[in-house]
């Protein structure tokens, strides 16, 4: 099953477990948000909205808030000594689609649990550290020497 949603003036075709970047929306990292503007519900019997499908939502988990790539707007008027440089970065939200809901259903899947860091092994367990390999020191490049014949010839001319 898939859905076509609209958010931030753009349309996205999504299926469960898709990860997508959209314009920034409200929601803390790790929470479930519902996107209500569903234009199409696809599957065995597709449902087209007019303009949206009544009672359909898409549940998504907020993974991260971040900023997009830097965009530079540089304007120059030739022969006028006139330049203007402006830049900006879009605010983005990274989402993972958890499920597609129809008929005013509530989300059943909650946020995924965070992975815990692996703790150091306790005393008595096999905790043999790996032998660290040492690198050989880097050699400095040798200074270039002038050929002896040319140096001797220069000193005789003086």
Order of alpha helices (4+ residues) and beta strands (2+ residues): beta-beta-beta-beta-beta-beta-beta-beta-alpha
